[in-house]
């Protein structure tokens, strides 16, 4: 038996360069999950026993994530597939406890990527977040626990988009999907999808020329994380903190310095919430400023912490 198991392991690692490990059947013992035979999924027990899954929806497949999508105590296997000459994409979820395979597709999908698997609706089981580009970008949230999905689009705000964070920004059940977007005309914006209520909120600002999201953390000491945005415009540069829970924001201008960079967003024990530590230059001078968002102030310090 030992020799047989070692041979199986040798054969597996000789022909499969990528594998994941997870307890897929809920027995408390970790299984090894990998693509086998080109377009099949194999789940190998610690004993060497292998279960094989296949689907007519699978062509060129990969296993980008494993996660608990239905809260049954076991980990589900998420399969990304492209099939046929039309390159139709599918997302499948293998429930190894019941030997079932749930498969999802959407007319909104062209080229897709699974960016996150998180609890976005505040209910049992993690949701699968799918980013798609077709004629226009879209975000699909697959709710595998209830076997349905929700598509989010924006014809005005979204020319190109990137999902930068999935975090709790409104202090309610479920995490929000934070999107950095550029409109067709090139104007930057930030979208927040509140999947628990199936709502979208859009933020743009005259302060913003070009923007980047540095962090999504609590900066004001209240429940719900703030979105920390670095901006550059024709007049200068600075930081915007978006308080999505209240649909408000606060600007901190750094136009009085030559350059600045955020070194960290952490609790430096100045006030409730995390402070934003910045390093700046002004001519030959170099210094540090703390943005204390809970007090809505910016303070020069000798060091951040």
C-alpha positions as CSV (number, residue, x, y, z in Angstrom):
1,X,0.0,0.0,0.0
2,X,2.8,2.4,0.9
3,X,4.6,1.7,-2.4
4,X,1.4,2.3,-4.3
5,X,0.8,5.6,-2.6
6,X,4.3,6.8,-3.3
7,X,3.9,5.9,-6.9
8,X,0.7,7.9,-7.1
9,X,2.4,10.9,-5.6
10,X,5.3,10.6,-8.0
11,X,3.0,10.3,-11.0
12,X,1.0,13.3,-9.7
13,X,3.9,15.6,-9.3
14,X,5.5,14.5,-12.5
15,X,2.4,15.5,-14.6
16,X,0.9,18.3,-12.6
17,X,2.8,21.5,-11.8
18,X,0.1,23.2,-9.7
19,X,-2.1,21.9,-6.9
20,X,-4.2,23.2,-4.0
21,X,-4.9,21.6,-0.7
22,X,-8.2,21.8,1.3
23,X,-10.6,19.7,3.2
24,X,-13.1,19.3,0.4
25,X,-15.3,16.5,1.9
26,X,-15.6,17.8,5.4
27,X,-13.9,14.9,7.2
28,X,-11.3,17.0,8.8
29,X,-8.5,15.7,6.6
30,X,-6.9,17.7,3.8
31,X,-7.3,16.6,0.2
32,X,-5.1,17.6,-2.7
33,X,-6.9,19.2,-5.7
34,X,-5.4,19.5,-9.2
35,X,-6.2,19.5,-12.9
36,X,-5.8,16.1,-14.4
37,X,-6.1,14.5,-17.8
38,X,-6.2,17.9,-19.5
39,X,-9.7,19.0,-18.6
40,X,-10.7,17.1,-15.5
41,X,-10.4,17.8,-11.8
42,X,-8.9,15.2,-9.4
43,X,-9.3,15.2,-5.7
44,X,-6.8,12.9,-3.9
45,X,-7.3,11.7,-0.4
46,X,-4.4,11.3,2.0
47,X,-4.6,7.6,1.4
48,X,-4.0,8.1,-2.3
49,X,-7.6,7.4,-3.4
50,X,-8.6,9.8,-6.2
51,X,-12.1,11.1,-7.1
52,X,-12.4,12.5,-10.6
53,X,-14.8,15.3,-11.8
54,X,-15.6,16.3,-15.4
55,X,-18.2,18.4,-17.1
56,X,-19.4,19.1,-20.6
57,X,-18.8,22.8,-19.8
58,X,-15.1,22.2,-19.3
59,X,-12.5,22.8,-22.0
60,X,-9.4,24.6,-21.0
61,X,-9.7,24.7,-17.2
62,X,-7.9,26.0,-14.2
63,X,-8.6,26.0,-10.4
64,X,-8.1,29.6,-9.3
65,X,-9.6,29.3,-5.8
66,X,-10.9,26.9,-3.2
67,X,-13.3,28.3,-0.6
68,X,-16.4,27.6,1.4
69,X,-19.2,28.8,-0.8
70,X,-22.1,27.2,1.0
71,X,-21.0,27.1,4.7
72,X,-21.4,23.3,5.0
73,X,-18.1,22.9,6.8
74,X,-16.3,21.7,3.7
75,X,-14.3,23.7,1.1
76,X,-15.6,23.9,-2.4
77,X,-13.4,23.8,-5.5
78,X,-13.9,26.6,-8.0
79,X,-13.1,25.9,-11.7
80,X,-12.7,28.4,-14.4
81,X,-13.3,27.1,-17.9
82,X,-13.2,28.2,-21.5
83,X,-14.7,25.9,-24.1
84,X,-15.2,25.7,-27.8
85,X,-14.2,27.9,-30.8
86,X,-16.4,30.7,-29.3
87,X,-14.3,30.6,-26.2
88,X,-17.4,30.7,-24.0
89,X,-16.4,31.1,-20.3
90,X,-17.9,29.1,-17.4
91,X,-17.4,29.1,-13.7
92,X,-18.1,25.8,-11.9
93,X,-18.2,24.9,-8.2
94,X,-17.5,21.3,-7.1
95,X,-19.2,20.3,-4.0
96,X,-17.2,17.3,-3.0
97,X,-19.4,16.4,0.0
98,X,-22.4,15.7,-2.3
99,X,-20.4,15.1,-5.6
100,X,-22.4,17.9,-7.2
101,X,-21.0,20.4,-9.7
102,X,-22.8,23.8,-10.1
103,X,-22.0,25.7,-13.3
104,X,-22.6,29.4,-14.1
105,X,-22.4,31.5,-17.2
106,X,-23.6,34.9,-18.3
107,X,-24.2,36.8,-21.5
108,X,-22.2,39.7,-19.9
109,X,-19.0,37.5,-19.9
110,X,-16.3,37.9,-22.5
111,X,-12.9,37.5,-21.0
112,X,-13.3,36.8,-17.3
113,X,-11.2,36.5,-14.1
114,X,-12.2,35.4,-10.6
115,X,-10.7,38.2,-8.5
116,X,-12.1,37.4,-5.0
117,X,-14.1,34.8,-3.1
118,X,-15.5,36.6,-0.1
119,X,-18.8,37.1,1.9
120,X,-20.4,40.0,0.0
121,X,-24.1,39.5,0.8
122,X,-23.8,38.9,4.6
123,X,-25.3,35.5,4.3
124,X,-23.8,32.0,4.8
125,X,-21.2,31.1,2.3
126,X,-18.6,33.1,0.3
127,X,-19.5,34.7,-3.0
128,X,-17.4,34.4,-6.2
129,X,-16.6,37.8,-7.7
130,X,-16.1,37.7,-11.4
131,X,-14.6,40.6,-13.4
132,X,-15.5,40.5,-17.1
133,X,-14.6,42.6,-20.2
134,X,-16.9,42.2,-23.2
135,X,-18.3,45.2,-25.0
136,X,-18.1,46.9,-21.6
137,X,-16.8,45.8,-18.2
138,X,-19.0,44.2,-15.6
139,X,-18.8,42.5,-12.2
140,X,-20.8,39.4,-11.5
141,X,-21.3,38.1,-8.0
142,X,-22.1,34.4,-7.9
143,X,-24.0,33.3,-4.8
144,X,-23.4,29.6,-4.9
145,X,-25.2,28.9,-1.6
146,X,-28.5,30.0,-3.2
147,X,-27.6,29.1,-6.8
148,X,-28.0,32.6,-8.3
149,X,-25.9,35.5,-9.5
150,X,-26.1,39.3,-9.7
151,X,-24.5,41.4,-12.5
152,X,-23.3,45.0,-11.9
153,X,-22.6,47.4,-14.8
154,X,-22.2,51.1,-15.3
155,X,-22.5,52.5,-18.9
156,X,-21.5,56.0,-17.8
157,X,-18.7,55.5,-15.2
158,X,-17.0,52.3,-16.4
159,X,-14.7,52.4,-19.4
160,X,-12.1,50.3,-17.7
161,X,-12.2,49.0,-14.2
162,X,-10.1,47.1,-11.6
163,X,-11.3,45.5,-8.4
164,X,-8.8,46.7,-5.8
165,X,-10.3,45.6,-2.5
166,X,-13.2,43.7,-1.0
167,X,-13.7,45.0,2.5
168,X,-16.4,46.2,4.9
169,X,-16.9,49.9,4.2
170,X,-20.4,50.4,5.5
171,X,-20.4,48.6,8.8
172,X,-23.2,46.3,7.7
173,X,-23.2,42.6,7.0
174,X,-21.1,41.5,4.0
175,X,-18.1,43.1,2.4
176,X,-18.2,45.7,-0.3
177,X,-16.5,45.5,-3.7
178,X,-14.3,48.6,-4.2
179,X,-13.6,49.4,-7.9
180,X,-11.1,51.9,-9.4
181,X,-12.7,53.0,-12.7
182,X,-12.0,55.2,-15.6
183,X,-14.8,56.4,-17.8
184,X,-14.8,56.3,-21.6
185,X,-13.8,59.9,-21.6
186,X,-10.9,59.1,-19.1
187,X,-12.3,60.6,-16.0
188,X,-11.4,58.7,-12.8
189,X,-13.9,57.5,-10.3
190,X,-14.4,54.9,-7.5
191,X,-17.4,52.6,-7.4
192,X,-18.5,50.7,-4.3
193,X,-20.8,47.7,-4.8
194,X,-22.9,46.9,-1.7
195,X,-24.0,43.4,-2.7
196,X,-26.0,42.8,0.5
197,X,-28.4,45.5,-0.7
198,X,-27.7,45.2,-4.4
199,X,-26.7,48.9,-4.6
200,X,-23.9,50.8,-6.3
201,X,-22.4,54.1,-5.2
202,X,-20.1,56.2,-7.4
203,X,-17.5,58.7,-6.3
204,X,-15.9,61.3,-8.5
205,X,-14.3,64.6,-7.5
206,X,-13.0,67.8,-9.0
207,X,-9.8,67.3,-6.9
208,X,-9.0,64.2,-8.8
209,X,-6.9,64.3,-12.0
210,X,-5.3,60.9,-11.7
211,X,-6.0,58.7,-8.7
212,X,-4.9,55.4,-7.0
213,X,-6.4,53.6,-4.1
214,X,-3.7,53.2,-1.4
215,X,-5.7,51.3,1.3
216,X,-9.1,50.5,2.6
217,X,-8.9,50.8,6.4
218,X,-10.6,52.4,9.3
219,X,-9.1,55.9,9.5
220,X,-11.8,57.8,11.5
221,X,-12.3,55.5,14.4
222,X,-15.9,54.6,13.4
223,X,-17.2,51.3,12.2
224,X,-16.6,50.7,8.5
225,X,-13.3,51.1,6.6
226,X,-12.4,54.3,4.7
227,X,-11.1,54.3,1.1
228,X,-7.7,56.1,1.1
229,X,-7.2,57.7,-2.3
230,X,-4.0,59.5,-3.6
231,X,-4.7,62.1,-6.2
232,X,-2.7,64.4,-8.5
233,X,-4.3,67.3,-10.4
234,X,-3.1,70.4,-12.3
235,X,-3.0,72.3,-9.0
236,X,-1.1,69.8,-7.0
237,X,-1.6,66.6,-5.1
238,X,-3.1,65.1,-2.0
239,X,-5.1,62.5,-0.2
240,X,-8.9,61.9,-0.2
241,X,-10.5,59.7,2.4
242,X,-13.9,58.3,1.4
243,X,-16.2,57.5,4.3
244,X,-18.5,55.2,2.4
245,X,-20.7,54.5,5.4
246,X,-21.8,58.1,5.4
247,X,-21.3,58.8,1.6
248,X,-18.9,61.6,2.5
249,X,-15.2,62.4,1.9
250,X,-12.4,64.6,3.2
251,X,-9.4,66.1,1.3
252,X,-5.9,66.7,2.6
253,X,-3.8,68.8,0.2
254,X,0.0,68.2,-0.2
255,X,0.5,71.0,-2.7
256,X,2.9,72.7,-0.3
257,X,5.6,70.0,-0.8
258,X,7.6,68.9,-3.7
259,X,6.8,65.2,-3.4
260,X,5.1,62.9,-0.9
261,X,4.3,59.2,-0.5
262,X,2.2,57.2,1.9
263,X,4.5,55.0,4.0
264,X,1.7,53.2,5.8
265,X,-1.9,53.3,7.1
266,X,-1.6,52.0,10.7
267,X,-2.5,52.8,14.3
268,X,0.3,55.2,15.4
269,X,-1.5,55.8,18.8
270,X,-2.4,59.4,18.1
271,X,-6.2,59.1,17.9
272,X,-9.0,56.5,17.2
273,X,-8.6,54.7,13.9
274,X,-5.5,54.3,11.7
275,X,-3.4,57.3,10.8
276,X,-1.9,57.9,7.4
277,X,1.9,58.2,7.6
278,X,3.4,60.3,4.7
279,X,7.0,61.0,3.8
280,X,7.5,64.4,1.9
281,X,10.3,66.5,0.4
282,X,10.4,70.3,0.1
283,X,13.5,71.4,-1.6
284,X,16.3,69.8,0.4
285,X,14.1,69.2,3.4
286,X,12.6,65.8,4.2
287,X,9.9,65.2,6.8
288,X,6.9,63.2,7.9
289,X,3.3,64.2,8.3
290,X,0.5,62.2,9.9
291,X,-3.0,62.5,8.4
292,X,-5.2,62.1,11.5
293,X,-8.6,61.5,9.8
294,X,-10.5,61.1,13.0
295,X,-9.6,64.7,13.8
296,X,-9.6,65.8,10.2
297,X,-6.1,67.2,10.6
298,X,-2.6,66.8,9.1
299,X,0.3,67.1,11.6
300,X,4.1,67.3,11.0
301,X,6.0,64.8,13.2
302,X,9.6,63.7,13.7
303,X,8.6,60.1,12.9
304,X,5.4,58.1,12.4
305,X,5.9,55.4,15.1
